[in-house]
Amino acid sequence: MARKEITIGINDGGIEKSFRIRQMAATKLEAWIAQALLLAGNTELGESPLLGKPEGQVALGMKALANISYEKAKPLYDQMLECCSVVIDGTFHELSIGNADVHIEDVKTLFKLRMEAAKLNLDFFDFEALSRSMTKMMTGAGITPTETSPA
């Protein structure tokens, strides 16, 4: 079975560009997930009454990931970019941190590519259930979740 891939269009600094995003190989993705979990597991979260509840565990996991220092997370972040290629005249040019500035003008393009690569690679996680759990947890804590419109 072939790895999953998608092609997306992004307006990069006023120029429409096409990008292919390809799923990591199974062993590389397994290593990526293990590294992310180990980094997240090494963050200090303190005691929480939510720890015994599934939605609390999800929230604490998200907090742990958000607390990873940039220096430690950067290799994982860069590996998501390596799943991406810019399509020029039908030819795929793989992206890396070393050549991204040659092909990409706008920082928003980098964020979008990494986000789409993460979604493709981690699509087996139920993000809708995660969102519902986060909403339920926030509502239970007296916080009203609001939707934000894109800038």
Contact map, one row per residue, 1 for C-alpha under 8 A:
1110000000000000000000000000000000000000000000000000000000000000000000000000000000000000000000000000000000000000000000000000000000000000000000000000000
1111000000000000000000000000000000000000000000000000000000000000000000000000000000000000000000000000000000000000000000000000000000000000000000000000000
1111100000000000000001111000000000000000000000000000000000000000000000000000000000000000000000000000000000000000000000000000000000000000000000000000000
0111110000000000000001100000000000000000000000000000000000000000000000000000000000000000000000000000000000000000000000010000000000000000000000000000000
0011111000000000000111100000000000000000000000000000000000000000000000000000000000000000000000000000000000000000000000010000000000000000000000000000000
0001111100000000000111000000000000000000000000000000000000000000000000000000000000000000000000000000000000000000000000000000000000000000000000000000000
0000111110000000011110000000000000000000000000000000000000000000000000000000000000000000000000000000000000000000000000000000000000000000000000000000000
0000011111000000011110000000000000000000000000000000000000000000000000000000000000000000000000000000000000000000000000000000000000000000000000000000000
0000001111100001111000000000000000000000000000000000000000000000000000000000000000000000000000000000000000000000000000000000000000000000000000000000000
0000000111110001111000000000000000000000000000000000000000000000000000000000000000000000000000000000000000001000000000000000000000000000000000000000000
0000000011111111100000000000000000000000000000000000000000000000000000000000000000000000000000000000000000001000000000000000000000000000000000000000000
0000000001111111100000000000000000000000000000000000000000000000000000000000000000000000000000000000000111011000000000000000000000000000000000000000000
0000000000111110000000000000000000000000000000000000000000000000000000000000000000000000000000000000000011000000000000000000000000000000000000000000000
0000000000111111000000000000000000000000000000000000000000000000000000000000000000000000000000000000000000000000000000000000000000000000000000000000000
0000000000111111100000000000000000000000000000000000000000000000000000000000000000000000000000000000000000000000000000000000000000000000000000000000000
0000000011110111110000000000000000000000000000000000000000000000000000000000000000000000000000000000000000000000000000000000000000000000000000000000000
0000000011110011111000000000000000000000000000000000000000000000000000000000000000000110000000000000000000000000000000000000000000000000000000000000000
0000001111000001111100000000000000000000000000000000000000000000000000000000000000000111000000000000000000000000000000000000000000000000000000000000000
0000001111000000111110000000000000000000000000000000000000000000000000000000000000011110000000000000000000000000000000000000000000000000000000000000000
0000111100000000011111000000000000000000000000000000000000000000000000000000000000011110000100000000000000000000000000000000000000000000000000000000000
0000111100000000001111100000000000000000000000000000000000000000000000000000000000111000000000000000000000000000100110010000000000000000000000000000000
0011110000000000000111110000000000000000000000000000000000000000000000000000000000110000000000000000000000000000000010010000000000000000000000000000000
0011100000000000000011111000000000000000000000000000000000000000000000000000000000100000000000000000000000000000000010011000000000000000000000000000000
0010000000000000000001111101100000000000000000000000000000000000000000000000000000100000000000000000000000000000000000001000000000000000000000000000000
0010000000000000000000111111100000000000000000000000000000000000000000000000000000000000000000000000000000000000000000000000000000000000000000000000000
0000000000000000000000011111110000000000000000000000000000000000000000000000000000000000000000000000000000000000000000000000000000000000000000000000000
0000000000000000000000001111111000000000000000000000000000000000000000000000000000000000000000000000000000000000000000000000000000000000000000000000000
0000000000000000000000011111111100000000000000000000000000000000000000000000000000000000000000000000000000000000000000000000000000000000000000000000000
0000000000000000000000011111111110000000000000000000000000000000000000000000000000000000000000000000000000000000000000001000000000000000000000000000000
0000000000000000000000000111111111000000000000000000000000000000000000000000000000000000000000000000000000000000000000000000000000000000000000000000000
0000000000000000000000000011111111100000000000000000000000000000000000000000000000000000000000000000000000000000000000000000000000000000000000000000000
0000000000000000000000000001111111110000000000000000000000000000000000000001000000000000000000000000000000000000000000000000000000000000000000000000000
0000000000000000000000000000111111111000000000000000000000000000000000000000000000000000000000000000000000000000000000000000000000000000000000000000000
0000000000000000000000000000011111111100000000000000000000000000000000000000000000000000000000000000000000000000000000000000000000000000000000000000000
0000000000000000000000000000001111111110000000000000000000000000000000000001000000000000000000000000000000000000000000000000000000000000000000000000000
0000000000000000000000000000000111111111000000000000000000000000100000001001000000000000000000000000000000000000000000000000000000000000000000000000000
0000000000000000000000000000000011111111100000000000000000000000000000000000000000000000000000000000000000000000000000000000000000000000000000000000000
0000000000000000000000000000000001111111110000000000000000000000000000000000000000000000000000000000000000000000000000000000000000000000000000000000000
0000000000000000000000000000000000111111111000000000000000000000100100011000000000000000000000000000000000000000000000000000000000000000000000000000000
0000000000000000000000000000000000011111111000000000000000001001101100000000000000000000000000000000000000000000000000000000000000000000000000000000000
0000000000000000000000000000000000001111111000000000000000000001000000000000000000000000000000000000000000000000000000000000000000000000000000000000000
0000000000000000000000000000000000000111111100000000000000000000000000000000000000000000000000000000000000000000000000000000000000000000000000000000000
0000000000000000000000000000000000000011111110000000000000000001001100000000000000000000000000000000000000000000000000000000000000000000000000000000000
0000000000000000000000000000000000000000011111000000000000000001000000000000000000000000000000000000000000000000000000000000000000000000000000000000000
0000000000000000000000000000000000000000001111100000000000010011000000000000000000000000000000000000000000000000000000000000000000000000000000000000000
0000000000000000000000000000000000000000000111110000000000000000000000000000000000000000000000000000000000000000000000000000000000000000000000000000000
0000000000000000000000000000000000000000000011111010000000000000000000000000000000000000000000000000000000000000000000000000000000000000000000000000000
0000000000000000000000000000000000000000000001111110000000000000000000000000000000000000000000000000000000000000000000000000000000000000000000000000000
0000000000000000000000000000000000000000000000111111000000000000000000000000000000000000000000000000000000000000000000000000000000000000000000000000000
0000000000000000000000000000000000000000000000011111101110000000000000000000000000000000000000000000000000000000000000000000000000000000000000000000000
0000000000000000000000000000000000000000000000111111110110010000000000000000000000000000000000000000000000000000000000000000000000000000000000000000000
0000000000000000000000000000000000000000000000001111110110000000000000000000000000000000000000000000000000000000000000000000000000000000000000000000000
0000000000000000000000000000000000000000000000000111111110000000000000000000000000000000000000000000000000000000000000000000000000000000000000000000000
0000000000000000000000000000000000000000000000000011111111000000000000000000000000000000000000000000000000000000000000000000000000000000000000000000000
0000000000000000000000000000000000000000000000000100111111100000000000000000000000000000000000000000000000000000000000000000000001001101100000000000000
0000000000000000000000000000000000000000000000000111111111110000000000000000000000000000000000000000000000000000000000000000000000000000100000000000000
0000000000000000000000000000000000000000000000000111111111111000000000000000000000000000000000000000000000000000000000000000000000000000000000000000000
0000000000000000000000000000000000000000000000000000011111111100000000000000000000000000000000000000000000000000000000000000000001001100000000000000000
0000000000000000000000000000000000000000000000000000001111111110000000000000000000000000000000000000000000000000000000000000000000000100000000000000000
0000000000000000000000000000000000000000000010000010000111111111000000000000000000000000000000000000000000000000000000000000000000000000000000000000000
0000000000000000000000000000000000000001000000000000000011111111100000000000000000000000000000000000000000000000000000000000000000000000000000000000000
0000000000000000000000000000000000000000000000000000000001111111110000000000000000000000000000000000000000000000000000000000000000000000000000000000000
0000000000000000000000000000000000000000000010000000000000111111111000000000000000000000000000000000000000000000000000000000000000000000000000000000000
0000000000000000000000000000000000000001101110000000000000011111111100000000000000000000000000000000000000000000000000000000000000000000000000000000000
0000000000000000000000000000000000010011000000000000000000001111111100000000000000000000000000000000000000000000000000000000000000000000000000000000000
0000000000000000000000000000000000000000000000000000000000000111111100000000000000000000000000000000000000000000000000000000000000000000000000000000000
0000000000000000000000000000000000000001001000000000000000000011111110000000000000000000000000000000000000000000000000000000000000000000000000000000000
0000000000000000000000000000000000000011001000000000000000000001111111011000000000000000000000000000000000000000000000000000000000000000000000000000000
0000000000000000000000000000000000000000000000000000000000000000001111111000000000000000000000000000000000000000000000000000000000000000000000000000000
0000000000000000000000000000000000000000000000000000000000000000000111111100000000000000000000000000000000000000000000000000000000000000000000000000000
0000000000000000000000000000000000000000000000000000000000000000000011111110000000000000000000000000000000000000000000000000000000000000000000000000000
0000000000000000000000000000000000000010000000000000000000000000000111111110000000000000000000000000000000000000000000000000000000000000000000000000000
0000000000000000000000000000000000010010000000000000000000000000000111111111100000000000000000000000000000000000000000000000000000000000000000000000000
0000000000000000000000000000000000000000000000000000000000000000000001111111110000000000000000000000000000000000000000000000000000000000000000000000000
0000000000000000000000000000000000000000000000000000000000000000000000111111111000000000000000000000000000000000000000000000000000000000000000000000000
0000000000000000000000000000000100110000000000000000000000000000000000001111111100000000000000000000000000000000000000000000000000000000000000000000000
0000000000000000000000000000000000000000000000000000000000000000000000001111111110000000000000000000000000000000010000000000000000000000000000000000000
0000000000000000000000000000000000000000000000000000000000000000000000000111111111000000000000011000000000000000000000000000000000000000000000000000000
0000000000000000000000000000000000000000000000000000000000000000000000000011111111100000000000000000000000000000000000000000000000000000000000000000000
0000000000000000000000000000000000000000000000000000000000000000000000000001111111110000000000000000000000000000010011000000000000000000000000000000000
0000000000000000000000000000000000000000000000000000000000000000000000000000111111110000000000111000000000000100110010000000000000000000000000000000000
0000000000000000000000000000000000000000000000000000000000000000000000000000011111111000000001111000000000000000000000000000000000000000000000000000000
0000000000000000000011110000000000000000000000000000000000000000000000000000001111111000000001100000000000000000000010000000000000000000000000000000000
0000000000000000001111000000000000000000000000000000000000000000000000000000000111111100000001100000000000000000100010000000000000000000000000000000000
0000000000000000001110000000000000000000000000000000000000000000000000000000000001111110000111100000000000000000000000000000000000000000000000000000000
0000000000000000111100000000000000000000000000000000000000000000000000000000000000011111000111100000001000000000000000000000000000000000000000000000000
0000000000000000111100000000000000000000000000000000000000000000000000000000000000001111111110000000000000000000000000000000000000000000000000000000000
0000000000000000010000000000000000000000000000000000000000000000000000000000000000000111111110000000000000000000000000000000000000000000000000000000000
0000000000000000000000000000000000000000000000000000000000000000000000000000000000000011111000000000000000000000000000000000000000000000000000000000000
0000000000000000000000000000000000000000000000000000000000000000000000000000000000000011111100000000000000000000000000000000000000000000000000000000000
0000000000000000000000000000000000000000000000000000000000000000000000000000000000000011111110000000000000000000000000000000000000000000000000000000000
0000000000000000000100000000000000000000000000000000000000000000000000000000000000001111011111000000000000000000000000000000000000000000000000000000000
0000000000000000000000000000000000000000000000000000000000000000000000000000000000001111001111100000000000000000000000000000000000000000000000000000000
0000000000000000000000000000000000000000000000000000000000000000000000000000000001111100000111110000000000000000000000000000000000000000000000000000000
0000000000000000000000000000000000000000000000000000000000000000000000000000000011111100000011111111000000000000000000000000000000000000000000000000000
0000000000000000000000000000000000000000000000000000000000000000000000000000010011000000000001111111000000000000000000000000000000000000000000000000000
0000000000000000000000000000000000000000000000000000000000000000000000000000010011000000000000111111100000000000000000000000000000000000000000000000000
0000000000000000000000000000000000000000000000000000000000000000000000000000000000000000000000111111100000000000000000000000000000000000000000000000000
0000000000000000000000000000000000000000000000000000000000000000000000000000000000000000000000111111111000000000000000000000000000000000000000000000000
0000000000000000000000000000000000000000000000000000000000000000000000000000000000000000000000111111111100000000000000000000000000000000000000000000000
0000000000000000000000000000000000000000000000000000000000000000000000000000000000000000000000001111111110000000000000000000000000000000000000000000000
0000000000000000000000000000000000000000000000000000000000000000000000000000000000000000000000000011111110000000000000000000000000000000000000000000000
0000000000000000000000000000000000000000000000000000000000000000000000000000000000000100000000000011111110000000000000000000000000000000000000000000000
0000000000010000000000000000000000000000000000000000000000000000000000000000000000000000000000000001111111101100000000000000000000000000000000000000000
0000000000011000000000000000000000000000000000000000000000000000000000000000000000000000000000000000111111101000000000000000000000000000000000000000000
0000000000011000000000000000000000000000000000000000000000000000000000000000000000000000000000000000000111111100000000000000000000000000000000000000000
0000000000000000000000000000000000000000000000000000000000000000000000000000000000000000000000000000000111111110000000000000000000000000000000000000000
0000000000010000000000000000000000000000000000000000000000000000000000000000000000000000000000000000000001111111000000000000000000000000000000000000000
0000000001110000000000000000000000000000000000000000000000000000000000000000000000000000000000000000000111111111100000000000000000000000000000000000000
0000000000000000000000000000000000000000000000000000000000000000000000000000000010000000000000000000000101111111110000000000000000000000000000000000000
0000000000000000000000000000000000000000000000000000000000000000000000000000000000000000000000000000000000111111111000000000000000000000000000000000000
0000000000000000000000000000000000000000000000000000000000000000000000000000000000000000000000000000000000011111111100000000000000000000000000000000000
0000000000000000000010000000000000000000000000000000000000000000000000000000000010010000000000000000000000001111111110000000000000000000000000000000000
0000000000000000000000000000000000000000000000000000000000000000000000000000100110000000000000000000000000000111111111000000000000000000000000000000000
0000000000000000000000000000000000000000000000000000000000000000000000000000000000000000000000000000000000000011111111100000000000000000000000000000000
0000000000000000000010000000000000000000000000000000000000000000000000000000000000000000000000000000000000000001111111110000000000000000000000000000000
0000000000000000000011100000000000000000000000000000000000000000000000000000000110110000000000000000000000000000111111111000000000000000000000000000000
0000000000000000000000000000000000000000000000000000000000000000000000000000000100000000000000000000000000000000011111111110000000000000000000000000000
0000000000000000000000000000000000000000000000000000000000000000000000000000000000000000000000000000000000000000001111111110000000000000000000000000000
0001100000000000000011100000000000000000000000000000000000000000000000000000000000000000000000000000000000000000000111111110000000000000000000000000000
0000000000000000000000110000100000000000000000000000000000000000000000000000000000000000000000000000000000000000000011111111000000000000000000000000000
0000000000000000000000000000000000000000000000000000000000000000000000000000000000000000000000000000000000000000000001111111100000000000000000000000000
0000000000000000000000000000000000000000000000000000000000000000000000000000000000000000000000000000000000000000000001111111111000000000000000000000000
0000000000000000000000000000000000000000000000000000000000000000000000000000000000000000000000000000000000000000000000001111110000000000000000000000000
0000000000000000000000000000000000000000000000000000000000000000000000000000000000000000000000000000000000000000000000000111111000000000000000000000000
0000000000000000000000000000000000000000000000000000000000000000000000000000000000000000000000000000000000000000000000000011111111000000000000000000000
0000000000000000000000000000000000000000000000000000000000000000000000000000000000000000000000000000000000000000000000000010111111100000000000000000000
0000000000000000000000000000000000000000000000000000000000000000000000000000000000000000000000000000000000000000000000000000011111110000000000000000000
0000000000000000000000000000000000000000000000000000000000000000000000000000000000000000000000000000000000000000000000000000011111111000000000000000000
0000000000000000000000000000000000000000000000000000001001000000000000000000000000000000000000000000000000000000000000000000011111111100000000000000000
0000000000000000000000000000000000000000000000000000000000000000000000000000000000000000000000000000000000000000000000000000001111111110000000000000000
0000000000000000000000000000000000000000000000000000000000000000000000000000000000000000000000000000000000000000000000000000000111111111000000000000000
0000000000000000000000000000000000000000000000000000001001000000000000000000000000000000000000000000000000000000000000000000000011111111100000000000000
0000000000000000000000000000000000000000000000000000001001100000000000000000000000000000000000000000000000000000000000000000000001111111110000000000000
0000000000000000000000000000000000000000000000000000000000000000000000000000000000000000000000000000000000000000000000000000000000111111111000001000000
0000000000000000000000000000000000000000000000000000001000000000000000000000000000000000000000000000000000000000000000000000000000011111111100000000000
0000000000000000000000000000000000000000000000000000001100000000000000000000000000000000000000000000000000000000000000000000000000001111111110000000000
0000000000000000000000000000000000000000000000000000000000000000000000000000000000000000000000000000000000000000000000000000000000000111111111111000000
0000000000000000000000000000000000000000000000000000000000000000000000000000000000000000000000000000000000000000000000000000000000000011111111111000000
0000000000000000000000000000000000000000000000000000000000000000000000000000000000000000000000000000000000000000000000000000000000000001111111100000000
0000000000000000000000000000000000000000000000000000000000000000000000000000000000000000000000000000000000000000000000000000000000000000111111100000000
0000000000000000000000000000000000000000000000000000000000000000000000000000000000000000000000000000000000000000000000000000000000000000011111110000000
0000000000000000000000000000000000000000000000000000000000000000000000000000000000000000000000000000000000000000000000000000000000000000011111111000000
0000000000000000000000000000000000000000000000000000000000000000000000000000000000000000000000000000000000000000000000000000000000000000011001111100000
0000000000000000000000000000000000000000000000000000000000000000000000000000000000000000000000000000000000000000000000000000000000000010011000111110000
0000000000000000000000000000000000000000000000000000000000000000000000000000000000000000000000000000000000000000000000000000000000000000000000011111000
0000000000000000000000000000000000000000000000000000000000000000000000000000000000000000000000000000000000000000000000000000000000000000000000001111100
0000000000000000000000000000000000000000000000000000000000000000000000000000000000000000000000000000000000000000000000000000000000000000000000000111110
0000000000000000000000000000000000000000000000000000000000000000000000000000000000000000000000000000000000000000000000000000000000000000000000000011111
0000000000000000000000000000000000000000000000000000000000000000000000000000000000000000000000000000000000000000000000000000000000000000000000000001111
0000000000000000000000000000000000000000000000000000000000000000000000000000000000000000000000000000000000000000000000000000000000000000000000000000111
